Amino acid sequence: NIHSDAIDFGGDTVTLQKDAIFNGATTFNGTTVALGQHDLTLKGGDSAITGNTEIKTTVNGVDLGNLVVGAGGKITLAGGGNALKVTVDDAAAVPVDGKALKLIKKEGNGQLQLDLSKLTVEATGAFSKWITAVENGELVLTQESQIEEVIDESLRQQNLRDVVSQAVLDAIEDFEENTPGANFVLQLNQMTKPNIADA
């Protein structure tokens, strides 16, 4: 844990090995914040995300590593030239439509000032897409499954779309849990998109 009036990170990488608390006005300026499955609480001051900053987080079941706006804290992402890229490591499981996870939570009187146009989200899972929204002062990511869309596009890029019927695509998308089909979809999810058609 760090306690200071001002905590400034430039183009560094901040990697959490466990949950941590930064108590003071914290600035991430072109910083990579590798949360993994851990939580970073920013409290006791006005914190800012500036420059081209990246947050890397890992999904763990129904949770993920996140930022927490703690007591007396505020996180701001706004203004020209500032952008936040979020990379969600979610390839360990097949995406679930409608799964909502909080990337920035709040505690007590914590505040979030966020311009969503400054935010981009990328998933490591080939079939996963995350939609962003600010709800009740928290940043929420909601997952969308893109199984059929991604396979269809991959087949078209390889000029193989006519080889696979729509019935097969539907069967892949409508896999049953704990079956060889589910394992196959998971394996595809962990591939890069250009290689899916080859599988």
C-alpha positions as MATLAB code, in Angstrom:
seq = 'NIHSDAIDFGGDTVTLQKDAIFNGATTFNGTTVALGQHDLTLKGGDSAITGNTEIKTTVNGVDLGNLVVGAGGKITLAGGGNALKVTVDDAAAVPVDGKALKLIKKEGNGQLQLDLSKLTVEATGAFSKWITAVENGELVLTQESQIEEVIDESLRQQNLRDVVSQAVLDAIEDFEENTPGANFVLQLNQMTKPNIADA';
ca = [
       0.000    0.000    0.000;
       1.135    3.559   -0.755;
       0.245    6.665    1.269;
       1.232   10.053   -0.193;
      -0.265   13.422   -1.095;
       0.620   12.800   -4.755;
       1.359    9.468   -6.463;
       2.488    9.821  -10.078;
       3.172    7.054  -12.594;
       4.539    7.859  -16.033;
       5.095    5.300  -18.783;
       5.675    2.547  -16.259;
       4.008   -0.804  -15.733;
       2.308   -1.253  -12.377;
       1.726   -4.960  -11.700;
      -0.350   -6.110   -8.748;
       0.613   -9.326   -6.980;
      -2.223   -8.855   -4.463;
      -4.948   -6.316   -3.656;
      -3.474   -2.852   -3.009;
      -4.484    0.628   -1.795;
      -3.092    3.947   -3.044;
      -4.046    6.655   -0.545;
      -3.553   10.030   -2.211;
      -4.076   11.799   -5.536;
      -2.855    9.239   -8.096;
      -2.044    9.958  -11.740;
      -1.596    7.257  -14.389;
      -0.022    8.990  -17.403;
       0.680    6.552  -20.229;
       0.846    3.806  -17.630;
       0.107    0.085  -17.983;
      -1.792   -1.109  -14.918;
      -1.724   -4.913  -14.774;
      -4.399   -5.841  -12.244;
      -4.662   -9.553  -13.009;
      -7.388  -10.808  -10.664;
      -6.557   -8.224   -7.988;
      -8.204   -4.969   -6.896;
      -6.527   -1.554   -6.705;
      -8.262    0.963   -4.438;
      -7.649    4.665   -5.080;
      -8.760    6.799   -2.132;
      -8.100   10.054   -0.349;
      -7.656   12.300   -3.381;
      -8.502   13.165   -6.974;
      -6.945   10.591   -9.305;
      -6.596   10.959  -13.071;
      -6.083    8.694  -16.082;
      -4.122   10.668  -18.680;
      -2.142   10.049  -21.842;
      -2.542    6.595  -23.399;
      -3.039    4.367  -20.383;
      -3.893    0.659  -20.388;
      -5.559   -1.509  -17.777;
      -5.073   -5.266  -18.034;
      -7.567   -7.340  -16.070;
      -8.407  -11.037  -15.800;
     -11.867  -12.560  -15.496;
     -12.221  -14.960  -12.589;
     -15.673  -16.557  -12.758;
     -18.147  -13.822  -11.841;
     -15.490  -11.236  -10.972;
     -12.404   -9.574  -12.406;
      -9.533   -7.452  -11.206;
     -10.762   -3.902  -10.875;
     -10.169   -0.370   -9.741;
     -12.054    0.757   -6.655;
     -12.829    4.422   -5.995;
     -12.501    4.502   -2.231;
     -13.523    6.963    0.473;
     -12.671   10.555   -0.390;
     -11.493    9.467   -3.821;
     -12.327   10.448   -7.384;
     -11.177    8.964  -10.695;
     -11.343   11.122  -13.827;
     -10.879   10.145  -17.474;
     -11.709   13.099  -19.689;
     -10.134   15.757  -21.881;
      -8.399   15.774  -25.231;
      -5.428   13.496  -25.774;
      -6.343   11.127  -22.949;
      -7.434    7.557  -23.649;
      -7.843    4.310  -21.744;
      -7.469    0.885  -23.335;
      -8.803   -2.038  -21.312;
      -7.601   -5.539  -22.131;
      -9.802   -8.242  -20.621;
      -8.186  -11.682  -20.329;
     -11.309  -13.829  -20.706;
     -10.124  -16.702  -22.925;
     -10.263  -19.275  -20.114;
     -14.039  -19.661  -20.508;
     -16.597  -19.471  -23.296;
     -18.335  -16.061  -23.237;
     -21.702  -15.713  -21.528;
     -24.253  -13.333  -23.029;
     -25.235  -10.699  -20.508;
     -22.495  -11.371  -17.954;
     -21.970   -7.993  -16.245;
     -18.742   -7.283  -14.371;
     -17.628   -4.061  -12.694;
     -14.252   -2.735  -13.810;
     -14.411    0.397  -11.655;
     -16.325    0.009   -8.407;
     -17.024    2.628   -5.779;
     -16.977    2.537   -2.012;
     -18.618    5.108    0.241;
     -18.457    8.581   -1.308;
     -16.052    7.622   -4.104;
     -16.758    9.359   -7.423;
     -16.168    8.465  -11.062;
     -16.004   11.008  -13.894;
     -15.644    9.049  -17.111;
     -15.997    9.956  -20.774;
     -16.869    6.624  -22.419;
     -15.699    7.933  -25.799;
     -12.141    7.815  -24.392;
     -12.444    4.112  -23.575;
     -11.807    1.037  -25.724;
     -12.097   -2.579  -24.603;
     -10.406   -5.601  -26.158;
     -10.942   -9.244  -25.205;
      -8.387  -12.041  -25.434;
     -11.171  -14.550  -26.136;
     -11.934  -14.717  -29.856;
     -15.703  -14.922  -29.301;
     -16.001  -12.255  -26.636;
     -17.103   -8.633  -26.894;
     -17.590   -6.235  -23.971;
     -20.074   -3.341  -23.926;
     -19.319   -0.429  -21.575;
     -21.711    1.595  -19.450;
     -21.585    3.779  -16.366;
     -24.231    2.627  -13.897;
     -24.705    4.142  -10.454;
     -21.283    5.750  -10.636;
     -19.489    2.523  -11.573;
     -17.991    1.292  -14.859;
     -19.733   -1.918  -15.909;
     -18.609   -4.260  -18.687;
     -21.301   -6.515  -20.167;
     -20.226   -9.505  -22.233;
     -21.671  -10.465  -25.608;
     -21.052  -13.841  -27.223;
     -19.932  -13.520  -30.840;
     -19.489  -17.222  -31.672;
     -21.443  -17.407  -34.931;
     -20.381  -13.952  -36.118;
     -16.662  -14.607  -35.623;
     -16.707  -18.076  -37.197;
     -18.741  -16.807  -40.153;
     -16.316  -13.923  -40.763;
     -13.271  -16.185  -40.418;
     -14.701  -18.651  -42.942;
     -15.480  -15.850  -45.387;
     -11.952  -14.475  -45.127;
     -10.602  -17.918  -46.034;
     -13.202  -18.385  -48.796;
     -14.592  -21.390  -46.911;
     -18.062  -20.114  -46.026;
     -19.760  -22.392  -48.581;
     -18.071  -25.454  -47.041;
     -19.810  -25.093  -43.666;
     -23.597  -25.159  -43.505;
     -25.705  -22.824  -41.400;
     -26.889  -25.867  -39.430;
     -23.297  -26.591  -38.391;
     -22.777  -22.971  -37.329;
     -25.995  -23.089  -35.303;
     -24.890  -26.338  -33.647;
     -21.543  -24.813  -32.664;
     -23.226  -21.754  -31.171;
     -25.852  -23.831  -29.332;
     -23.359  -26.219  -27.723;
     -24.326  -28.033  -24.513;
     -22.227  -27.658  -21.381;
     -19.829  -30.455  -20.380;
     -19.771  -32.028  -23.837;
     -17.073  -32.469  -26.491;
     -18.843  -29.666  -28.368;
     -18.296  -27.303  -25.441;
     -14.614  -28.224  -25.335;
     -14.337  -27.565  -29.057;
     -15.895  -24.103  -28.705;
     -13.536  -23.308  -25.821;
     -10.539  -24.310  -27.937;
     -11.739  -22.085  -30.765;
     -12.252  -19.223  -28.288;
      -8.583  -19.474  -27.307;
      -7.340  -19.188  -30.902;
      -6.585  -16.038  -32.807;
      -9.457  -15.144  -35.126;
      -7.591  -15.784  -38.422;
      -6.868  -19.388  -37.360;
     -10.444  -20.344  -36.474;
     -11.405  -21.341  -40.022;
      -8.441  -23.753  -40.176;
      -9.792  -25.631  -37.165;
];
